[in-house]
Amino acid sequence: MKRLKAFTKLAFRYLRYYFKAQTCYDIQSPFITQLAKEVIEDDRCYYIFEKAEIVRSALLRDDRKIKITDYGAGSTINPALERTVKDVARHSAIPAKNGRFLFRLVKFHQPENMLELGTSLGISSMYQKAGALNSRMCTIEGCPCTATIASEMFAAIDLPNLHQLVGPFREMLPKALSKLSPLSYLYVDGDHRKDASIEYFNTCLPHANQDSLFVIADIYWSEEMEVAWKKMKAHPQISLSIDFFHFGLLFFRKETGAKKHYTIIPSRYKPWKKSK
């Protein structure tokens, strides 16, 4: 019943997002139009897609049991403190569709210094790092056992300058930021509590510049995350925000003038827009 209630709430949030959303054919901004076309309209396959999904397939067959250390809001699917690797891969690892979104986003943005909060099993890290092979990337995971599995996966794929830190975000962030300033790219996909998410955002803010991009995952995961997303996009340093439902993008671009917010959906979900 609890799971059904959560699903119903998410479905309602999606419908609200859907009816509000524009496609790349509605938008006047050249920058936003280009971003939408390269990130959500591009249907080409890239080499990392197959590699990452081979890794996922191996994880989905892994029967090892691991102890879960969770410093955040926990899983809504399986909150057990001991889970098999394949269960974590099935319910907690980033879906292929979202991983490809992140790859294309990083490929479009081409950051120099990247930080991920929430490694999980490492699939999202692979997708993102492959989008900017010349970048430096640090990924932080709170759960030691999950981080160990991720490090095994990283060893199987040759992605240069990808480093991992293990421990609570609050403790690991200063160490990571000291090596990644200015912070060109931040991806937050862990904890999922309002106050904690805002705290991580605020901790990273002094390391951002006008070319930085902050990506917040699961902005509709809960009412708390919706509130956190609203507070982050309203921050005075944020000049532009984009709601892609599964992800919220925050930009610091000064040349955009007045603060702007877009809600964007792939054009295939509103095909009649193409004829306008």
C-alpha positions as CSV (number, residue, x, y, z in Angstrom):
1,M,0.0,0.0,0.0
2,K,2.8,2.4,0.9
3,R,4.5,1.7,-2.5
4,L,1.3,2.2,-4.4
5,K,0.7,5.5,-2.6
6,A,4.2,6.7,-3.5
7,F,3.7,5.6,-7.1
8,T,0.4,7.5,-7.3
9,K,2.0,10.7,-6.0
10,L,4.9,10.3,-8.5
11,A,2.4,9.8,-11.4
12,F,0.5,12.9,-10.4
13,R,3.8,14.9,-10.3
14,Y,4.7,13.6,-13.8
15,L,1.3,14.6,-15.2
16,R,1.8,18.1,-13.8
17,Y,5.3,18.2,-15.3
18,Y,4.0,16.9,-18.7
19,F,1.3,19.5,-19.2
20,K,3.6,22.3,-18.3
21,A,6.6,21.1,-20.3
22,Q,7.8,22.7,-23.6
23,T,9.8,21.0,-26.4
24,C,12.8,22.3,-28.2
25,Y,10.4,23.6,-30.9
26,D,8.7,26.0,-28.4
27,I,11.9,27.6,-27.0
28,Q,13.4,30.8,-28.3
29,S,16.7,30.7,-26.5
30,P,19.5,29.3,-28.9
31,F,21.5,27.9,-26.0
32,I,18.5,26.0,-24.5
33,T,17.4,24.8,-27.9
34,Q,20.9,23.5,-28.7
35,L,21.1,21.8,-25.2
36,A,17.7,20.1,-25.7
37,K,18.6,18.9,-29.1
38,E,21.9,17.5,-28.1
39,V,20.9,16.0,-24.8
40,I,17.3,14.7,-25.2
41,E,16.7,14.6,-28.9
42,D,20.0,12.9,-29.9
43,D,19.3,9.2,-30.5
44,R,22.7,8.1,-31.5
45,C,24.5,5.3,-29.7
46,Y,27.9,5.9,-28.2
47,Y,30.6,3.4,-27.2
48,I,30.0,3.7,-23.4
49,F,26.3,2.6,-23.7
50,E,27.2,-0.9,-24.5
51,K,30.1,-1.1,-22.0
52,A,28.0,0.3,-19.2
53,E,25.1,-2.1,-19.9
54,I,27.5,-5.1,-20.0
55,V,28.6,-4.1,-16.5
56,R,24.9,-3.8,-15.5
57,S,24.2,-7.3,-16.8
58,A,27.1,-8.7,-14.8
59,L,25.8,-6.9,-11.6
60,L,22.3,-8.3,-12.2
61,R,23.7,-11.8,-12.0
62,D,25.7,-11.1,-8.9
63,D,24.3,-13.1,-5.9
64,R,26.8,-11.7,-3.3
65,K,25.1,-10.3,-0.2
66,I,26.4,-6.9,1.0
67,K,25.8,-4.8,4.1
68,I,24.1,-1.5,3.2
69,T,25.1,1.6,5.0
70,D,22.7,4.4,4.3
71,Y,23.2,8.0,5.6
72,G,20.2,9.4,3.6
73,A,16.5,8.9,3.2
74,G,16.9,5.2,2.3
75,S,15.3,3.1,-0.5
76,T,11.6,3.2,-1.1
77,I,11.8,-0.3,-2.7
78,N,13.9,-2.3,-0.4
79,P,15.1,-0.7,2.8
80,A,16.8,-3.9,4.1
81,L,20.3,-3.5,5.6
82,E,21.5,-6.6,3.8
83,R,20.9,-6.9,0.1
84,T,22.3,-8.9,-2.9
85,V,24.3,-7.0,-5.4
86,K,21.7,-7.9,-8.1
87,D,18.9,-6.4,-6.0
88,V,20.8,-3.1,-5.7
89,A,21.5,-3.2,-9.4
90,R,17.9,-3.8,-10.2
91,H,16.4,-1.2,-7.9
92,S,19.0,1.4,-7.1
93,A,21.4,1.7,-10.1
94,I,20.6,4.4,-12.6
95,P,18.4,3.3,-15.5
96,A,20.1,3.1,-18.9
97,K,17.8,5.9,-20.3
98,N,18.9,8.3,-17.5
99,G,22.6,7.2,-17.8
100,R,22.5,8.1,-21.5
101,F,21.0,11.5,-20.6
102,L,23.9,12.2,-18.3
103,F,26.5,11.1,-20.8
104,R,25.0,13.5,-23.5
105,L,24.7,16.3,-20.9
106,V,28.4,16.0,-19.9
107,K,29.4,15.6,-23.6
108,F,27.5,18.9,-24.3
109,H,28.9,20.8,-21.3
110,Q,32.5,19.4,-21.4
111,P,33.5,20.2,-17.8
112,E,37.1,20.1,-16.5
113,N,36.3,19.1,-12.9
114,M,33.4,16.8,-12.0
115,L,32.0,15.7,-8.7
116,E,29.3,13.0,-8.1
117,L,27.6,12.5,-4.8
118,G,26.2,9.0,-4.8
119,T,28.3,6.5,-6.7
120,S,26.1,3.5,-6.0
121,L,27.4,0.6,-8.1
122,G,29.3,3.0,-10.4
123,I,27.1,2.9,-13.6
124,S,26.2,6.6,-13.4
125,S,29.9,7.4,-12.9
126,M,30.8,5.5,-16.1
127,Y,28.2,7.2,-18.2
128,Q,29.3,10.7,-17.0
129,K,33.0,10.2,-17.1
130,A,32.9,8.9,-20.6
131,G,31.3,12.1,-21.8
132,A,34.4,14.1,-20.9
133,L,37.4,11.8,-20.9
134,N,39.9,14.7,-20.4
135,S,38.1,15.8,-17.2
136,R,39.0,15.0,-13.6
137,M,36.2,13.3,-11.8
138,C,35.6,12.4,-8.1
139,T,32.7,10.2,-7.0
140,I,31.7,9.8,-3.4
141,E,29.8,6.9,-1.9
142,G,28.7,6.5,1.7
143,C,28.3,2.7,1.8
144,P,31.7,0.9,1.9
145,C,30.4,-2.4,0.5
146,T,28.6,-0.7,-2.4
147,A,31.7,1.4,-3.1
148,T,33.8,-1.8,-3.2
149,I,31.6,-3.3,-5.9
150,A,31.8,0.0,-7.8
151,S,35.6,0.0,-7.7
152,E,35.6,-3.5,-9.2
153,M,33.5,-2.2,-12.0
154,F,35.7,0.8,-12.6
155,A,38.7,-1.5,-12.9
156,A,36.9,-3.4,-15.7
157,I,36.5,-0.2,-17.8
158,D,39.4,2.1,-18.6
159,L,38.2,5.6,-17.7
160,P,41.1,7.9,-16.9
161,N,41.2,10.3,-13.9
162,L,38.2,8.8,-12.1
163,H,38.7,8.7,-8.4
164,Q,36.5,7.5,-5.6
165,L,36.0,8.6,-2.0
166,V,34.2,6.5,0.6
167,G,32.3,8.0,3.5
168,P,29.5,10.4,4.5
169,F,29.1,13.3,2.0
170,R,29.5,15.8,4.8
171,E,32.9,14.5,5.7
172,M,34.2,13.8,2.2
173,L,33.0,16.9,0.4
174,P,35.8,19.3,1.7
175,K,38.5,16.8,0.6
176,A,36.9,16.4,-2.9
177,L,36.3,20.2,-3.4
178,S,39.9,21.0,-2.4
179,K,41.0,19.1,-5.5
180,L,38.2,20.1,-7.9
181,S,38.0,23.9,-7.6
182,P,36.6,25.5,-9.7
183,L,33.8,22.9,-9.8
184,S,32.7,22.7,-13.4
185,Y,30.1,20.0,-12.8
186,L,28.2,18.6,-9.8
187,Y,25.8,15.7,-9.8
188,V,23.8,15.0,-6.7
189,D,22.1,11.6,-6.4
190,G,22.3,10.6,-2.8
191,D,20.6,11.3,0.5
192,H,17.3,12.7,-0.9
193,R,16.5,14.7,2.2
194,K,15.6,18.3,1.9
195,D,18.0,19.9,4.4
196,A,20.9,17.6,3.5
197,S,20.5,18.3,-0.2
198,I,20.4,22.0,0.3
199,E,23.5,21.7,2.6
200,Y,25.5,19.9,-0.1
201,F,24.4,22.5,-2.6
202,N,25.5,25.4,-0.4
203,T,28.8,23.7,0.4
204,C,29.6,23.5,-3.3
205,L,28.4,27.0,-4.2
206,P,31.7,28.8,-3.3
207,H,33.6,26.5,-5.7
208,A,31.3,27.3,-8.7
209,N,31.9,29.9,-11.4
210,Q,29.7,31.2,-14.3
211,D,30.5,28.1,-16.4
212,S,29.5,25.6,-13.8
213,L,26.5,23.2,-14.0
214,F,24.9,21.6,-11.0
215,V,22.6,18.6,-11.7
216,I,20.1,17.4,-9.1
217,A,18.7,14.0,-9.5
218,D,15.2,12.9,-8.5
219,I,13.7,16.3,-8.0
220,Y,10.2,14.8,-7.8
221,W,11.3,11.8,-5.6
222,S,9.4,13.2,-2.6
223,E,7.8,16.4,-1.3
224,E,11.0,17.1,0.5
225,M,13.0,16.9,-2.8
226,E,10.5,19.2,-4.5
227,V,11.0,21.8,-1.8
228,A,14.8,21.4,-2.0
229,W,14.7,21.9,-5.8
230,K,12.6,25.0,-5.5
231,K,14.9,26.5,-3.0
232,M,18.0,25.7,-5.0
233,K,16.7,27.1,-8.3
234,A,15.6,30.3,-6.4
235,H,19.1,30.9,-5.1
236,P,20.5,34.4,-6.2
237,Q,23.5,32.8,-7.8
238,I,21.4,30.6,-10.1
239,S,20.6,32.4,-13.4
240,L,19.0,29.6,-15.3
241,S,17.3,26.3,-14.3
242,I,15.8,23.5,-16.4
243,D,13.4,20.8,-15.2
244,F,13.7,17.5,-17.1
245,F,11.6,15.7,-14.5
246,H,14.2,13.1,-13.5
247,F,16.9,15.8,-13.3
248,G,17.0,19.4,-12.5
249,L,19.8,21.6,-14.1
250,L,21.2,24.7,-12.5
251,F,23.3,27.2,-14.4
252,F,25.3,30.2,-13.2
253,R,25.6,31.9,-16.7
254,K,25.7,35.7,-16.2
255,E,24.8,36.5,-19.8
256,T,21.3,35.1,-19.6
257,G,20.1,38.3,-17.9
258,A,17.0,37.9,-15.7
259,K,16.6,34.5,-14.0
260,K,14.8,32.0,-16.2
261,H,13.3,28.6,-15.7
262,Y,12.3,26.0,-18.3
263,T,10.4,22.8,-18.1
264,I,11.4,20.6,-21.1
265,I,10.2,17.3,-22.4
266,P,11.5,15.2,-25.4
267,S,9.6,16.3,-28.6
268,R,8.4,12.7,-29.2
269,Y,6.2,13.0,-26.2
270,K,4.4,16.0,-27.8
271,P,4.8,15.2,-31.5
272,W,2.2,17.8,-32.6
273,K,4.6,20.5,-31.5
274,K,6.8,19.8,-34.5
275,S,4.2,21.0,-37.0
276,K,4.0,24.5,-35.4
